[in-house]
Amino acid sequence: MPPPPVVAVAVPEDGLVRGALPRVDYADAFRLDLGEGPPPSLDAVAHATLGTAPGWVVSLMKARNALVRPLGLKVDATVEDHPPATPYAPGARVGIFRVFARGADELLLGEDDRHLDFRVSLRLTEEHGRAAAVMTTLVRYNNWLGRAYFLPVGPFHRVIVPAMLRAGGRKLRAPAP
C-alpha cells in the first residue's frame, strides 16, 4: 500500500493557530490525506502523527538533545510510542509536545524556551468527502541563538514533519490487530 499523500499547503489564517504567537519568524503547513469519509478522532490522529515517530527521527532527536544540552536549552524526552492520555487537553503531552489549547477539530501544541518558542497546530478537515489533517508549525526566535539554532534545523524540519504525517497516516490506515 503506498504511503498516504502529504503536500505543503498555505499556512491557515484561522483557528487556534491564529494569534498563537505574538510574532512569527517561520511558518509552514503540510496536509495529510486521510481518505474518503469522516476523519478519525482528533486524539487518534494526534497520537499517530505526534505521539510516535519513525526510528530515524528518534535518533535525530537524541543527537539534538546531546548537542543542545551544554547550551542550557530544553532537552525533550525521546519521541517513543506511549499509550495516549486522551482526550488530549491543555497541559497534557503528546509525544514531546505540550498541549496549549484544544478546539473541536484542532490541537495547539508546542514549547517555549530561551532561544525560541514554537507552536504546532494539528487540525482535521473534511472537503468534498475526503478527510485530511493539516499540521502547521509556527516559530518565534527569542534571540540570536534561536535564529542560529533554526538555521540548520529548518531543512530537517521540512523533512521530518511530512515523514511523521506519512507514518501516522500508515498507522491510521492499518487494520486493527
Z-matrix of the N, CA and C atoms (Angstrom, degrees):
N
C 1 1.448
C 2 1.529 1 108.27
N 3 1.331 2 118.50 1 126.63
C 4 1.471 3 120.37 2 -179.42
C 5 1.528 4 110.76 3 -66.96
N 6 1.350 5 116.39 4 152.57
C 7 1.462 6 118.46 5 178.93
C 8 1.523 7 110.47 6 -64.69
N 9 1.329 8 116.53 7 149.23
C 10 1.465 9 119.62 8 178.63
C 11 1.523 10 110.21 9 -61.88
N 12 1.335 11 117.43 10 141.89
C 13 1.465 12 119.69 11 -179.14
C 14 1.529 13 113.46 12 -67.38
N 15 1.328 14 115.09 13 136.86
C 16 1.464 15 122.80 14 174.57
C 17 1.520 16 106.71 15 -126.87
N 18 1.330 17 116.98 16 128.87
C 19 1.464 18 120.94 17 179.83
C 20 1.523 19 109.92 18 -132.47
N 21 1.334 20 115.45 19 150.26
C 22 1.463 21 120.91 20 173.35
C 23 1.523 22 108.13 21 -71.92
N 24 1.327 23 116.23 22 138.97
C 25 1.469 24 121.79 23 179.49
C 26 1.529 25 108.86 24 -134.74
N 27 1.318 26 115.49 25 169.92
C 28 1.467 27 120.28 26 176.56
C 29 1.528 28 109.70 27 -65.62
N 30 1.315 29 115.29 28 145.30
C 31 1.463 30 120.57 29 177.24
C 32 1.528 31 108.46 30 -67.26
N 33 1.336 32 117.73 31 125.15
C 34 1.462 33 120.01 32 179.24
C 35 1.531 34 111.07 33 -59.95
N 36 1.316 35 115.15 34 147.15
C 37 1.464 36 119.69 35 179.67
C 38 1.522 37 112.23 36 -108.72
N 39 1.324 38 116.43 37 6.85
C 40 1.453 39 120.03 38 179.47
C 41 1.525 40 109.09 39 -130.97
N 42 1.310 41 116.26 40 -178.03
C 43 1.454 42 121.38 41 180.00
C 44 1.520 43 111.54 42 80.94
N 45 1.314 44 115.75 43 -165.75
C 46 1.462 45 121.49 44 -177.06
C 47 1.520 46 112.91 45 -64.37
N 48 1.327 47 116.13 46 -25.80
C 49 1.463 48 120.09 47 -178.43
C 50 1.532 49 111.33 48 -67.43
N 51 1.322 50 116.35 49 -27.36
C 52 1.470 51 119.87 50 179.69
C 53 1.530 52 109.61 51 -67.35
N 54 1.308 53 116.10 52 121.76
C 55 1.461 54 120.99 53 179.44
C 56 1.518 55 113.76 54 75.45
N 57 1.334 56 117.35 55 13.83
C 58 1.463 57 119.93 56 -177.68
C 59 1.524 58 112.09 57 -66.05
N 60 1.322 59 116.96 58 -29.11
C 61 1.462 60 122.65 59 175.22
C 62 1.527 61 107.83 60 -129.83
N 63 1.327 62 118.00 61 146.08
C 64 1.465 63 119.33 62 -179.11
C 65 1.532 64 113.75 63 -67.20
N 66 1.317 65 116.24 64 -22.52
C 67 1.465 66 121.82 65 177.62
C 68 1.519 67 106.71 66 -148.09
N 69 1.320 68 117.07 67 142.03
C 70 1.461 69 120.93 68 179.78
C 71 1.527 70 108.42 69 -119.79
N 72 1.331 71 115.44 70 122.30
C 73 1.461 72 121.25 71 178.56
C 74 1.529 73 112.19 72 -99.25
N 75 1.314 74 116.65 73 -20.05
C 76 1.462 75 121.83 74 177.82
C 77 1.526 76 107.66 75 -149.12
N 78 1.327 77 116.26 76 141.49
C 79 1.465 78 120.52 77 176.99
C 80 1.521 79 109.51 78 -152.07
N 81 1.323 80 115.73 79 144.15
C 82 1.457 81 121.18 80 171.04
C 83 1.525 82 108.41 81 -153.29
N 84 1.316 83 115.81 82 166.80
C 85 1.464 84 121.14 83 178.47
C 86 1.520 85 108.90 84 -150.08
N 87 1.327 86 115.12 85 143.49
C 88 1.456 87 122.76 86 178.12
C 89 1.523 88 108.90 87 -133.59
N 90 1.341 89 115.56 88 143.89
C 91 1.467 90 121.10 89 -178.91
C 92 1.514 91 109.56 90 -116.01
N 93 1.334 92 114.98 91 131.13
C 94 1.455 93 123.67 92 175.40
C 95 1.517 94 108.29 93 -103.86
N 96 1.318 95 117.20 94 122.45
C 97 1.463 96 121.91 95 176.08
C 98 1.522 97 108.02 96 -76.01
N 99 1.328 98 116.41 97 121.62
C 100 1.462 99 121.73 98 -179.44
C 101 1.527 100 112.49 99 -99.08
N 102 1.328 101 117.18 100 -0.56
C 103 1.460 102 120.18 101 175.79
C 104 1.516 103 113.15 102 96.90
N 105 1.320 104 113.85 103 -174.14
C 106 1.465 105 120.50 104 -178.31
C 107 1.513 106 111.09 105 -74.33
N 108 1.315 107 114.39 106 151.83
C 109 1.458 108 120.56 107 176.77
C 110 1.504 109 112.21 108 94.11
N 111 1.319 110 115.32 109 -179.08
C 112 1.468 111 119.56 110 -178.99
C 113 1.530 112 110.43 111 -68.65
N 114 1.332 113 116.73 112 151.80
C 115 1.463 114 119.53 113 -179.82
C 116 1.527 115 111.20 114 -70.38
N 117 1.337 116 116.53 115 157.57
C 118 1.472 117 119.46 116 170.94
C 119 1.526 118 108.48 117 -63.99
N 120 1.307 119 117.43 118 176.42
C 121 1.461 120 120.16 119 179.64
C 122 1.527 121 109.93 120 -65.56
N 123 1.319 122 115.30 121 151.76
C 124 1.459 123 121.78 122 178.07
C 125 1.524 124 110.38 123 -57.52
N 126 1.322 125 117.16 124 -41.08
C 127 1.458 126 120.87 125 -179.72
C 128 1.528 127 111.35 126 -65.11
N 129 1.324 128 117.36 127 -40.06
C 130 1.473 129 120.62 128 179.10
C 131 1.525 130 110.40 129 -64.62
N 132 1.324 131 117.43 130 -42.22
C 133 1.461 132 121.06 131 179.47
C 134 1.530 133 110.07 132 -67.32
N 135 1.334 134 117.44 133 -41.25
C 136 1.470 135 120.76 134 178.93
C 137 1.521 136 110.36 135 -61.77
N 138 1.316 137 117.01 136 -45.87
C 139 1.462 138 119.59 137 -179.17
C 140 1.523 139 111.07 138 -65.22
N 141 1.321 140 117.14 139 -42.82
C 142 1.466 141 120.57 140 -177.81
C 143 1.523 142 112.25 141 -66.64
N 144 1.335 143 117.64 142 -36.53
C 145 1.470 144 120.40 143 -175.05
C 146 1.522 145 113.53 144 -95.17
N 147 1.320 146 118.00 145 -36.61
C 148 1.468 147 121.06 146 -174.80
C 149 1.525 148 113.61 147 -110.25
N 150 1.320 149 117.23 148 -23.34
C 151 1.460 150 120.92 149 -176.51
C 152 1.506 151 113.24 150 -82.88
N 153 1.308 152 117.05 151 -10.85
C 154 1.459 153 121.99 152 179.02
C 155 1.528 154 107.08 153 -138.80
N 156 1.306 155 116.57 154 165.18
C 157 1.466 156 119.35 155 -179.84
C 158 1.519 157 109.42 156 -150.60
N 159 1.333 158 116.24 157 151.83
C 160 1.469 159 119.27 158 173.47
C 161 1.533 160 109.55 159 -59.54
N 162 1.334 161 116.35 160 152.42
C 163 1.457 162 121.83 161 -177.10
C 164 1.514 163 113.69 162 -55.47
N 165 1.331 164 118.09 163 -38.98
C 166 1.460 165 120.35 164 -178.78
C 167 1.529 166 111.23 165 -67.32
N 168 1.349 167 117.50 166 -29.47
C 169 1.464 168 120.30 167 176.93
C 170 1.530 169 109.29 168 -71.36
N 171 1.329 170 116.87 169 -40.46
C 172 1.468 171 120.94 170 176.82
C 173 1.532 172 109.42 171 -59.14
N 174 1.335 173 117.41 172 -43.06
C 175 1.469 174 121.27 173 178.98
C 176 1.528 175 111.16 174 -63.10
N 177 1.334 176 117.16 175 -42.55
C 178 1.471 177 120.56 176 177.49
C 179 1.525 178 111.17 177 -62.20
N 180 1.341 179 117.26 178 -40.85
C 181 1.467 180 120.39 179 -179.79
C 182 1.529 181 110.79 180 -65.63
N 183 1.319 182 117.47 181 -37.85
C 184 1.469 183 120.36 182 177.38
C 185 1.525 184 110.28 183 -63.89
N 186 1.330 185 116.79 184 -42.86
C 187 1.465 186 120.87 185 177.87
C 188 1.525 187 110.40 186 -64.00
N 189 1.331 188 117.03 187 -43.45
C 190 1.469 189 121.56 188 178.20
C 191 1.520 190 110.39 189 -58.74
N 192 1.333 191 117.00 190 -45.82
C 193 1.459 192 120.67 191 -178.98
C 194 1.522 193 111.12 192 -60.89
N 195 1.331 194 117.12 193 -41.96
C 196 1.469 195 120.70 194 179.64
C 197 1.529 196 111.12 195 -64.51
N 198 1.334 197 117.18 196 -36.35
C 199 1.463 198 120.84 197 -178.17
C 200 1.530 199 113.02 198 -75.13
N 201 1.334 200 118.16 199 -36.11
C 202 1.467 201 119.34 200 -174.09
C 203 1.523 202 113.55 201 -93.82
N 204 1.312 203 118.18 202 -14.95
C 205 1.477 204 120.74 203 179.84
C 206 1.529 205 111.21 204 -54.31
N 207 1.359 206 119.80 205 -46.34
C 208 1.471 207 119.58 206 179.84
C 209 1.531 208 113.71 207 -63.66
N 210 1.339 209 117.69 208 -20.12
C 211 1.465 210 121.20 209 179.26
C 212 1.527 211 112.26 210 -84.45
N 213 1.343 212 116.97 211 -3.16
C 214 1.455 213 120.94 212 179.43
C 215 1.518 214 113.85 213 80.95
N 216 1.337 215 117.30 214 14.61
C 217 1.460 216 120.35 215 178.46
C 218 1.521 217 109.77 216 -84.99
N 219 1.330 218 115.97 217 157.69
C 220 1.450 219 120.46 218 178.46
C 221 1.520 220 109.79 219 -61.73
N 222 1.318 221 114.75 220 139.96
C 223 1.454 222 119.41 221 172.40
C 224 1.521 223 106.86 222 -112.82
N 225 1.325 224 114.57 223 134.63
C 226 1.454 225 120.59 224 -175.33
C 227 1.518 226 110.57 225 -88.61
N 228 1.317 227 114.03 226 153.29
C 229 1.453 228 118.51 227 168.76
C 230 1.524 229 107.28 228 -63.06
N 231 1.294 230 116.35 229 151.54
C 232 1.461 231 120.10 230 179.51
C 233 1.521 232 109.57 231 -61.86
N 234 1.318 233 115.59 232 141.36
C 235 1.455 234 121.20 233 177.92
C 236 1.523 235 107.09 234 -76.90
N 237 1.294 236 116.61 235 103.76
C 238 1.458 237 121.44 236 179.78
C 239 1.515 238 108.98 237 -132.88
N 240 1.324 239 115.62 238 166.52
C 241 1.454 240 121.11 239 -177.93
C 242 1.529 241 109.60 240 -78.99
N 243 1.311 242 116.38 241 112.25
C 244 1.455 243 122.34 242 175.70
C 245 1.518 244 107.65 243 -123.65
N 246 1.326 245 117.43 244 147.79
C 247 1.465 246 118.41 245 178.09
C 248 1.525 247 109.97 246 -59.02
N 249 1.322 248 117.65 247 137.37
C 250 1.459 249 119.78 248 -178.29
C 251 1.524 250 112.23 249 -69.45
N 252 1.328 251 115.47 250 140.57
C 253 1.460 252 122.18 251 173.57
C 254 1.513 253 106.32 252 -95.85
N 255 1.315 254 116.55 253 74.86
C 256 1.457 255 120.36 254 -173.67
C 257 1.512 256 110.61 255 -95.80
N 258 1.313 257 118.88 256 157.71
C 259 1.456 258 123.47 257 -2.82
C 260 1.523 259 110.13 258 -73.31
N 261 1.336 260 114.86 259 142.86
C 262 1.451 261 119.51 260 178.72
C 263 1.516 262 108.80 261 -67.61
N 264 1.320 263 115.63 262 122.64
C 265 1.464 264 121.82 263 -177.80
C 266 1.526 265 108.08 264 -124.81
N 267 1.338 266 117.74 265 162.20
C 268 1.463 267 119.49 266 178.04
C 269 1.526 268 111.53 267 -50.01
N 270 1.328 269 114.65 268 133.19
C 271 1.457 270 121.50 269 -177.59
C 272 1.519 271 113.35 270 98.18
N 273 1.334 272 117.51 271 -23.93
C 274 1.465 273 121.04 272 178.56
C 275 1.521 274 109.43 273 -72.07
N 276 1.321 275 115.89 274 168.08
C 277 1.458 276 121.08 275 177.03
C 278 1.520 277 108.85 276 -118.04
N 279 1.340 278 113.94 277 141.91
C 280 1.461 279 122.04 278 172.98
C 281 1.512 280 103.93 279 -123.40
N 282 1.328 281 117.39 280 104.63
C 283 1.456 282 120.12 281 -173.67
C 284 1.513 283 108.80 282 60.13
N 285 1.340 284 116.84 283 -125.25
C 286 1.468 285 120.80 284 -178.79
C 287 1.523 286 112.86 285 -88.77
N 288 1.327 287 117.42 286 -0.35
C 289 1.463 288 122.03 287 -172.00
C 290 1.524 289 112.08 288 -100.54
N 291 1.334 290 115.55 289 141.99
C 292 1.466 291 121.71 290 173.23
C 293 1.525 292 107.78 291 -95.65
N 294 1.326 293 116.11 292 136.29
C 295 1.460 294 120.76 293 178.04
C 296 1.525 295 108.79 294 -80.21
N 297 1.347 296 116.23 295 123.91
C 298 1.460 297 122.07 296 176.97
C 299 1.518 298 111.65 297 -93.80
N 300 1.328 299 117.25 298 -39.09
C 301 1.467 300 120.23 299 -177.08
C 302 1.524 301 108.87 300 -154.94
N 303 1.330 302 114.50 301 159.07
C 304 1.457 303 120.99 302 178.76
C 305 1.515 304 108.79 303 -137.75
N 306 1.332 305 115.32 304 134.26
C 307 1.451 306 122.65 305 172.12
C 308 1.517 307 108.19 306 -117.01
N 309 1.316 308 116.97 307 -177.24
C 310 1.459 309 120.73 308 -178.79
C 311 1.527 310 111.78 309 -61.47
N 312 1.345 311 116.90 310 -35.40
C 313 1.463 312 120.15 311 -175.97
C 314 1.532 313 112.53 312 -129.61
N 315 1.343 314 117.15 313 18.89
C 316 1.462 315 119.08 314 -174.42
C 317 1.527 316 111.03 315 -151.17
N 318 1.332 317 114.58 316 140.64
C 319 1.460 318 122.02 317 170.57
C 320 1.518 319 108.09 318 -114.76
N 321 1.322 320 116.77 319 140.74
C 322 1.455 321 122.07 320 173.95
C 323 1.518 322 106.82 321 -116.06
N 324 1.323 323 115.32 322 118.47
C 325 1.452 324 122.39 323 -175.58
C 326 1.514 325 109.60 324 -124.34
N 327 1.329 326 117.19 325 173.51
C 328 1.453 327 119.43 326 175.22
C 329 1.502 328 112.32 327 156.06
N 330 1.330 329 114.12 328 -162.80
C 331 1.459 330 122.90 329 178.14
C 332 1.519 331 108.44 330 -155.20
N 333 1.311 332 115.60 331 157.15
C 334 1.460 333 123.26 332 173.09
C 335 1.518 334 107.48 333 -119.70
N 336 1.324 335 116.73 334 139.49
C 337 1.457 336 121.23 335 178.56
C 338 1.523 337 108.51 336 -145.88
N 339 1.311 338 116.45 337 174.83
C 340 1.466 339 121.06 338 -179.19
C 341 1.519 340 111.48 339 -60.42
N 342 1.325 341 117.16 340 -40.32
C 343 1.460 342 121.60 341 -171.68
C 344 1.522 343 113.95 342 -87.34
N 345 1.341 344 116.84 343 -36.18
C 346 1.461 345 119.94 344 178.11
C 347 1.511 346 110.21 345 -159.51
N 348 1.323 347 114.87 346 159.76
C 349 1.458 348 123.02 347 173.08
C 350 1.518 349 106.27 348 -118.03
N 351 1.334 350 116.57 349 145.04
C 352 1.456 351 118.18 350 176.62
C 353 1.522 352 110.18 351 -140.41
N 354 1.307 353 114.11 352 153.21
C 355 1.462 354 122.13 353 175.44
C 356 1.517 355 108.16 354 -130.50
N 357 1.319 356 114.50 355 142.73
C 358 1.458 357 122.18 356 175.54
C 359 1.518 358 106.76 357 -124.61
N 360 1.305 359 115.70 358 123.66
C 361 1.457 360 121.15 359 175.18
C 362 1.520 361 107.87 360 -103.05
N 363 1.318 362 116.29 361 130.75
C 364 1.461 363 121.89 362 172.13
C 365 1.521 364 106.13 363 -116.86
N 366 1.323 365 114.95 364 114.50
C 367 1.467 366 120.24 365 -173.47
C 368 1.519 367 110.43 366 -127.18
N 369 1.316 368 116.22 367 133.89
C 370 1.462 369 121.39 368 176.92
C 371 1.518 370 109.49 369 -93.31
N 372 1.327 371 115.40 370 139.34
C 373 1.459 372 121.13 371 178.03
C 374 1.517 373 108.76 372 -133.95
N 375 1.314 374 115.72 373 161.65
C 376 1.457 375 121.90 374 173.83
C 377 1.515 376 107.44 375 -141.90
N 378 1.311 377 115.65 376 124.38
C 379 1.452 378 120.75 377 -177.24
C 380 1.524 379 108.74 378 -142.42
N 381 1.315 380 115.86 379 128.87
C 382 1.469 381 121.63 380 178.80
C 383 1.526 382 111.46 381 53.43
N 384 1.329 383 116.84 382 39.13
C 385 1.455 384 121.57 383 177.03
C 386 1.523 385 115.05 384 77.91
N 387 1.342 386 117.97 385 5.84
C 388 1.469 387 121.35 386 179.14
C 389 1.530 388 109.36 387 -115.17
N 390 1.310 389 114.67 388 133.75
C 391 1.463 390 120.93 389 178.49
C 392 1.524 391 109.32 390 -90.68
N 393 1.316 392 115.60 391 151.23
C 394 1.462 393 121.10 392 177.73
C 395 1.523 394 109.16 393 -150.56
N 396 1.330 395 114.58 394 158.30
C 397 1.457 396 122.05 395 172.03
C 398 1.517 397 106.61 396 -120.33
N 399 1.329 398 116.48 397 129.86
C 400 1.457 399 121.42 398 178.44
C 401 1.525 400 107.63 399 -111.55
N 402 1.334 401 115.41 400 123.38
C 403 1.456 402 121.03 401 177.44
C 404 1.521 403 108.34 402 -109.48
N 405 1.325 404 114.78 403 119.66
C 406 1.464 405 122.33 404 -178.54
C 407 1.519 406 108.82 405 -113.97
N 408 1.319 407 116.65 406 136.43
C 409 1.462 408 121.83 407 176.61
C 410 1.520 409 109.02 408 -117.96
N 411 1.323 410 116.02 409 131.31
C 412 1.460 411 123.35 410 174.13
C 413 1.523 412 107.88 411 -121.79
N 414 1.328 413 116.54 412 137.28
C 415 1.460 414 121.22 413 179.68
C 416 1.524 415 109.06 414 -130.82
N 417 1.333 416 115.11 415 136.83
C 418 1.468 417 121.44 416 172.67
C 419 1.519 418 107.42 417 -122.20
N 420 1.332 419 116.04 418 123.89
C 421 1.461 420 120.93 419 176.69
C 422 1.529 421 108.00 420 -80.46
N 423 1.314 422 116.15 421 131.94
C 424 1.464 423 120.43 422 178.96
C 425 1.525 424 112.98 423 -93.63
N 426 1.334 425 116.31 424 -16.46
C 427 1.460 426 121.03 425 -179.38
C 428 1.526 427 108.43 426 -167.94
N 429 1.329 428 116.03 427 -175.89
C 430 1.463 429 120.24 428 -178.51
C 431 1.519 430 111.91 429 -61.87
N 432 1.349 431 117.14 430 -31.17
C 433 1.458 432 120.52 431 179.79
C 434 1.537 433 110.74 432 -64.70
N 435 1.319 434 116.95 433 -37.38
C 436 1.464 435 120.28 434 177.27
C 437 1.511 436 111.70 435 -62.87
N 438 1.315 437 115.95 436 -44.77
C 439 1.472 438 120.72 437 178.25
C 440 1.524 439 110.13 438 -63.56
N 441 1.349 440 116.98 439 -45.63
C 442 1.467 441 121.35 440 179.73
C 443 1.528 442 110.89 441 -64.69
N 444 1.325 443 117.31 442 -39.15
C 445 1.470 444 122.00 443 179.30
C 446 1.527 445 110.86 444 -63.16
N 447 1.332 446 116.53 445 -44.46
C 448 1.464 447 119.39 446 -173.71
C 449 1.526 448 112.49 447 -77.17
N 450 1.314 449 118.01 448 -18.12
C 451 1.467 450 120.87 449 179.06
C 452 1.531 451 111.29 450 -55.25
N 453 1.341 452 120.25 451 -52.98
C 454 1.466 453 118.58 452 176.87
C 455 1.528 454 113.41 453 -81.29
N 456 1.339 455 117.64 454 -23.40
C 457 1.464 456 121.05 455 -178.17
C 458 1.528 457 111.51 456 -73.86
N 459 1.329 458 117.90 457 -34.70
C 460 1.468 459 122.12 458 -175.94
C 461 1.513 460 114.38 459 -51.25
N 462 1.339 461 119.28 460 -51.11
C 463 1.467 462 119.14 461 179.40
C 464 1.534 463 112.70 462 -60.95
N 465 1.336 464 117.93 463 -37.92
C 466 1.462 465 120.37 464 176.50
C 467 1.522 466 110.24 465 -65.36
N 468 1.334 467 116.40 466 -42.11
C 469 1.465 468 121.51 467 179.67
C 470 1.528 469 110.68 468 -55.65
N 471 1.331 470 116.97 469 -43.53
C 472 1.472 471 121.03 470 -177.29
C 473 1.528 472 112.82 471 -70.79
N 474 1.327 473 117.28 472 -10.66
C 475 1.465 474 122.09 473 173.41
C 476 1.534 475 109.87 474 -99.66
N 477 1.323 476 116.52 475 -40.41
C 478 1.467 477 121.47 476 -175.77
C 479 1.524 478 111.82 477 -66.13
N 480 1.331 479 118.14 478 -45.79
C 481 1.468 480 119.89 479 -176.16
C 482 1.530 481 111.37 480 -60.47
N 483 1.338 482 120.10 481 -50.97
C 484 1.468 483 118.08 482 176.69
C 485 1.532 484 112.96 483 -60.39
N 486 1.330 485 117.28 484 -35.90
C 487 1.467 486 120.19 485 179.32
C 488 1.528 487 110.82 486 -64.74
N 489 1.338 488 116.64 487 -41.90
C 490 1.464 489 119.74 488 178.37
C 491 1.526 490 110.96 489 -66.55
N 492 1.330 491 116.84 490 -38.28
C 493 1.466 492 119.66 491 176.87
C 494 1.531 493 110.60 492 -64.17
N 495 1.334 494 117.73 493 -45.81
C 496 1.472 495 120.64 494 179.13
C 497 1.527 496 111.07 495 -60.96
N 498 1.341 497 116.46 496 -45.34
C 499 1.467 498 120.48 497 179.42
C 500 1.529 499 110.30 498 -61.69
N 501 1.330 500 116.48 499 -42.56
C 502 1.465 501 119.91 500 177.49
C 503 1.512 502 111.66 501 -63.89
N 504 1.333 503 116.55 502 -40.03
C 505 1.460 504 120.26 503 177.70
C 506 1.515 505 112.20 504 -61.47
N 507 1.340 506 116.88 505 -40.28
C 508 1.470 507 120.27 506 176.90
C 509 1.520 508 110.56 507 -63.12
N 510 1.327 509 117.26 508 -41.89
C 511 1.481 510 120.93 509 179.35
C 512 1.537 511 110.29 510 -62.59
N 513 1.315 512 115.35 511 -41.80
C 514 1.470 513 119.08 512 -178.55
C 515 1.530 514 111.90 513 -68.74
N 516 1.319 515 117.16 514 -29.75
C 517 1.473 516 121.50 515 -179.31
C 518 1.518 517 112.96 516 -87.05
N 519 1.337 518 117.34 517 -14.38
C 520 1.466 519 120.89 518 -177.81
C 521 1.526 520 109.86 519 -67.35
N 522 1.331 521 116.00 520 141.51
C 523 1.465 522 117.90 521 177.07
C 524 1.525 523 110.90 522 -64.41
N 525 1.307 524 115.90 523 145.78
C 526 1.463 525 120.80 524 -179.96
C 527 1.537 526 109.17 525 -65.35
N 528 1.348 527 117.45 526 140.49
C 529 1.473 528 119.76 527 -178.93
C 530 1.500 529 112.82 528 -69.13
